[in-house]
Amino acid sequence: MMGQERAPAGVDPNVPSVARMYDFLLGGKDHFRSDREAAARIIQLSPNAREIAQANRAFLGRAVRVAAEDGIDQFLDLGTGLPTQENVHQVAARVSPGARVVYVDHDPIVLVHARALLAETSDTVVVAGDMRDPKAILGHPDVTGHLDFDRPLAVLMVAVLHFIPDDDQAQVIVRTIRESLPSGSHLIISHVTVGELDSAVVGEGRDVYRRTSAGNVTPRTREQITGFFEGLEMLEPGLVSSNAWRPDAAPLDPALSGPSGAEILCGVARVP
């Protein structure tokens, strides 16, 4: 819990942040009362919210490891969120020591925490940026100075695209990123879908997110999420739920996997 509700300058602790809500769902401690209350309401609406947050985080780690094992040694993480265990640079470095990572976020608290954590890590930099302006991120001097876009890299857009309400804008963001990547690069995406929630519950959940700093959440269909990977080579097993993407252990029997609710679909693709 953040410093007895003391917020950095420019941060309103009364407005929930999706990054801090996610931290709460993951069992972290960097959140305010407004974040906990908003996240608790999401758990009421989708009882598996903690489980899908944890499964999504685990997917990130596995996807980074697979990319590193495929020879990728540089990573661009868009919408990184608050630092937690098994961050991109930690996972990548175990496979590829010296792997270079750029974390990008626009939440001031995320930036403060990330910069403090990574102050002595020369292989990793933190950049203030908004994925709604991908050209600005791709042209940022700290990004271009740290990553070599003439060599393959991995771009992560993990649980962030559903905060872009306009379908066309979301496609443009992904296309702009994708077109900047050389052959052999990897695109790593996870995205919320409706799952077993009915339209009324989805509407209530979106109302909760409208009161956050993100201002929205937009679940998309499997077909829409698949469209983000158009023209790329999907890695096996394709677009699947987060627990089913190359699990380290046998996937859980769905009948034993806990309460139902929304779902996160995940995929990794290679640029041909």
C-alpha positions as CSV (number, residue, x, y, z in Angstrom):
1,M,0.0,0.0,0.0
2,M,1.6,3.3,-1.1
3,G,3.1,5.4,1.6
4,Q,-0.1,5.8,3.7
5,E,-1.9,7.1,0.6
6,R,0.8,9.8,-0.1
7,A,1.0,10.4,-3.9
8,P,3.7,11.9,-5.9
9,A,3.2,15.4,-7.4
10,G,0.7,15.3,-10.2
11,V,-1.0,12.0,-9.2
12,D,-4.5,12.0,-7.8
13,P,-4.8,9.1,-5.5
14,N,-8.6,9.3,-5.7
15,V,-8.6,8.3,-9.4
16,P,-7.9,4.6,-9.9
17,S,-5.0,3.6,-12.1
18,V,-5.2,0.5,-14.2
19,A,-1.5,-0.2,-13.4
20,R,-2.1,0.0,-9.7
21,M,-5.3,-2.1,-10.0
22,Y,-3.2,-4.7,-11.8
23,D,-0.6,-4.6,-9.1
24,F,-3.3,-5.2,-6.5
25,L,-4.7,-8.2,-8.5
26,L,-1.1,-9.6,-8.6
27,G,-0.8,-9.3,-4.9
28,G,1.5,-6.2,-4.9
29,K,1.6,-3.4,-2.5
30,D,1.8,-0.3,-4.7
31,H,-1.8,0.9,-4.8
32,F,-4.2,3.4,-3.2
33,R,-7.7,2.8,-1.7
34,S,-9.3,4.0,-4.9
35,D,-7.4,1.3,-6.8
36,R,-8.3,-1.4,-4.3
37,E,-12.0,-0.5,-4.4
38,A,-12.1,-0.5,-8.2
39,A,-10.3,-3.8,-8.4
40,A,-12.6,-5.3,-5.8
41,R,-15.5,-4.3,-7.9
42,I,-14.0,-6.0,-10.9
43,I,-13.5,-9.2,-8.8
44,Q,-17.2,-9.0,-8.0
45,L,-18.1,-8.8,-11.6
46,S,-15.5,-11.3,-12.9
47,P,-14.5,-13.6,-10.0
48,N,-11.5,-14.9,-11.8
49,A,-9.9,-11.5,-12.1
50,R,-7.0,-12.3,-9.8
51,E,-6.4,-15.6,-11.6
52,I,-6.3,-14.1,-15.1
53,A,-4.0,-11.3,-14.0
54,Q,-1.6,-13.8,-12.6
55,A,-1.9,-16.1,-15.7
56,N,-1.3,-13.1,-17.9
57,R,1.9,-12.2,-16.0
58,A,3.1,-15.8,-16.2
59,F,2.5,-15.7,-20.0
60,L,4.7,-12.6,-20.3
61,G,7.5,-14.5,-18.6
62,R,7.2,-17.6,-20.8
63,A,6.9,-15.5,-24.0
64,V,10.0,-13.5,-23.2
65,R,11.9,-16.7,-22.4
66,V,10.8,-18.2,-25.8
67,A,11.8,-15.1,-27.7
68,A,15.2,-15.1,-26.0
69,E,15.7,-18.8,-26.7
70,D,14.9,-17.9,-30.4
71,G,17.9,-15.5,-30.4
72,I,16.2,-12.2,-29.4
73,D,18.4,-10.1,-27.2
74,Q,16.5,-6.8,-27.2
75,F,13.0,-6.0,-26.0
76,L,10.5,-3.1,-26.2
77,D,7.8,-3.4,-23.5
78,L,4.9,-1.0,-24.2
79,G,2.7,-0.2,-21.1
80,T,5.0,-2.0,-18.8
81,G,3.1,-1.4,-15.6
82,L,4.5,-1.4,-12.1
83,P,7.6,-3.5,-11.5
84,T,7.0,-6.9,-10.0
85,Q,8.8,-10.2,-9.9
86,E,9.9,-11.8,-13.2
87,N,10.2,-8.5,-15.1
88,V,11.2,-8.7,-18.8
89,H,14.8,-7.8,-18.2
90,Q,15.1,-10.5,-15.5
91,V,13.7,-13.2,-17.6
92,A,15.6,-12.3,-20.7
93,A,18.9,-12.0,-18.9
94,R,18.7,-15.6,-17.6
95,V,18.7,-16.8,-21.3
96,S,20.7,-14.0,-22.9
97,P,23.0,-12.1,-20.5
98,G,23.3,-8.5,-21.5
99,A,19.9,-8.4,-23.2
100,R,18.7,-4.8,-23.7
101,V,15.3,-3.7,-22.6
102,V,13.3,-0.5,-23.0
103,Y,10.2,-0.1,-20.7
104,V,7.6,2.4,-21.9
105,D,4.7,3.8,-19.9
106,H,2.9,7.1,-19.3
107,D,1.8,6.5,-15.7
108,P,4.0,8.8,-13.5
109,I,4.0,6.3,-10.6
110,V,5.1,3.5,-12.9
111,L,7.9,5.7,-14.2
112,V,9.0,6.6,-10.7
113,H,9.1,3.0,-9.5
114,A,10.7,1.6,-12.6
115,R,13.4,4.2,-12.7
116,A,14.2,3.6,-9.0
117,L,14.4,-0.1,-9.5
118,L,16.5,0.0,-12.7
119,A,18.8,2.9,-11.8
120,E,21.9,0.7,-11.7
121,T,20.9,-1.5,-14.6
122,S,22.7,-0.2,-17.7
123,D,21.1,-2.8,-20.0
124,T,17.6,-1.4,-19.2
125,V,16.1,2.0,-19.7
126,V,12.7,3.5,-18.9
127,V,11.0,5.9,-21.3
128,A,7.9,8.1,-20.8
129,G,5.6,7.4,-23.7
130,D,2.0,6.7,-24.8
131,M,1.3,3.8,-27.2
132,R,-1.4,5.9,-28.8
133,D,1.5,7.7,-30.4
134,P,3.6,4.8,-31.6
135,K,5.7,6.9,-34.0
136,A,6.9,9.1,-31.1
137,I,7.9,6.0,-29.1
138,L,9.7,4.5,-32.1
139,G,11.5,7.8,-32.7
140,H,12.4,8.6,-29.1
141,P,16.2,9.0,-28.8
142,D,16.3,6.8,-25.7
143,V,14.6,4.0,-27.6
144,T,16.7,4.4,-30.8
145,G,19.8,4.8,-28.8
146,H,19.3,1.6,-26.8
147,L,17.7,-0.7,-29.3
148,D,19.0,-1.6,-32.8
149,F,16.1,-1.7,-35.2
150,D,18.3,-3.3,-37.9
151,R,18.4,-6.5,-35.8
152,P,15.4,-8.6,-34.6
153,L,13.7,-7.5,-31.4
154,A,10.6,-8.4,-29.4
155,V,7.8,-5.9,-28.8
156,L,5.5,-6.6,-25.9
157,M,1.9,-5.3,-25.9
158,V,0.7,-7.3,-22.9
159,A,-2.8,-6.4,-21.6
160,V,-2.7,-2.9,-23.0
161,L,-4.5,-2.8,-26.3
162,H,-7.9,-3.3,-24.6
163,F,-7.4,0.2,-23.2
164,I,-7.7,1.6,-26.8
165,P,-11.5,1.8,-27.4
166,D,-11.3,2.6,-31.1
167,D,-10.8,-0.6,-33.2
168,D,-9.2,1.2,-36.1
169,Q,-6.8,3.1,-33.8
170,A,-5.8,-0.1,-32.1
171,Q,-5.0,-1.7,-35.5
172,V,-3.0,1.4,-36.6
173,I,-1.0,1.2,-33.4
174,V,-0.1,-2.4,-34.0
175,R,0.5,-1.9,-37.7
176,T,2.9,1.0,-37.1
177,I,4.9,-1.0,-34.6
178,R,4.8,-4.1,-36.8
179,E,6.1,-2.3,-39.9
180,S,9.1,-1.0,-37.9
181,L,10.3,-4.5,-37.1
182,P,13.0,-6.3,-39.1
183,S,12.6,-10.0,-40.1
184,G,12.9,-12.4,-37.2
185,S,11.4,-10.0,-34.7
186,H,8.6,-11.1,-32.3
187,L,5.3,-9.5,-31.5
188,I,3.9,-10.5,-28.1
189,I,0.2,-9.6,-27.4
190,S,-2.3,-10.4,-24.8
191,H,-5.8,-9.0,-24.8
192,V,-9.0,-9.3,-22.7
193,T,-12.0,-10.9,-24.2
194,V,-15.5,-11.4,-22.8
195,G,-15.2,-15.0,-21.8
196,E,-18.2,-16.2,-19.9
197,L,-19.5,-12.7,-18.9
198,D,-22.9,-11.5,-20.2
199,S,-23.3,-8.1,-21.8
200,A,-24.8,-6.5,-18.6
201,V,-21.8,-7.5,-16.5
202,V,-19.4,-6.4,-19.3
203,G,-21.1,-3.0,-19.3
204,E,-20.7,-2.7,-15.5
205,G,-17.1,-3.6,-15.8
206,R,-16.5,-0.9,-18.5
207,D,-18.2,1.6,-16.2
208,V,-15.6,0.8,-13.5
209,Y,-12.8,1.4,-16.0
210,R,-14.3,4.6,-17.3
211,R,-13.6,6.1,-13.9
212,T,-9.9,5.1,-14.0
213,S,-7.0,7.0,-15.5
214,A,-7.3,4.8,-18.6
215,G,-10.9,5.9,-19.2
216,N,-12.1,2.6,-20.7
217,V,-11.6,-1.0,-21.3
218,T,-12.7,-2.7,-24.6
219,P,-12.9,-6.5,-24.7
220,R,-12.5,-7.8,-28.3
221,T,-13.4,-11.0,-30.0
222,R,-11.0,-13.8,-30.9
223,E,-11.3,-12.7,-34.6
224,Q,-10.4,-9.1,-33.7
225,I,-7.4,-10.1,-31.6
226,T,-6.2,-12.5,-34.3
227,G,-6.3,-9.5,-36.7
228,F,-3.4,-7.9,-34.8
229,F,-1.1,-10.7,-36.1
230,E,-2.1,-10.4,-39.7
231,G,0.8,-11.1,-42.0
232,L,3.0,-12.6,-39.3
233,E,3.9,-16.2,-38.5
234,M,2.1,-17.3,-35.4
235,L,4.2,-19.5,-33.0
236,E,2.5,-22.6,-31.7
237,P,0.0,-23.0,-30.1
238,G,-1.4,-19.9,-31.8
239,L,-3.9,-17.6,-30.0
240,V,-5.0,-19.3,-26.8
241,S,-5.9,-18.5,-23.2
242,S,-3.0,-17.3,-21.1
243,N,-2.8,-20.6,-19.2
244,A,-2.6,-22.6,-22.4
245,W,0.3,-20.8,-24.1
246,R,3.2,-23.2,-23.6
247,P,2.5,-23.9,-20.0
248,D,5.4,-25.0,-17.8
249,A,3.2,-27.7,-16.4
250,A,0.1,-29.4,-17.8
251,P,-2.8,-27.0,-18.3
252,L,-5.4,-27.0,-15.5
253,D,-8.5,-29.0,-16.1
254,P,-11.1,-26.2,-16.8
255,A,-13.4,-27.8,-14.3
256,L,-10.8,-27.3,-11.6
257,S,-9.5,-23.9,-12.6
258,G,-11.6,-21.8,-10.2
259,P,-14.3,-19.2,-10.8
260,S,-15.3,-18.1,-14.3
261,G,-15.4,-14.7,-15.8
262,A,-13.5,-12.7,-18.4
263,E,-10.6,-14.3,-20.3
264,I,-7.2,-13.2,-21.6
265,L,-6.1,-14.4,-25.1
266,C,-2.4,-14.5,-25.8
267,G,-0.2,-15.0,-28.8
268,V,3.3,-14.6,-30.1
269,A,4.2,-14.1,-33.8
270,R,7.4,-13.8,-35.8
271,V,8.0,-11.2,-38.5
272,P,8.7,-13.1,-41.7
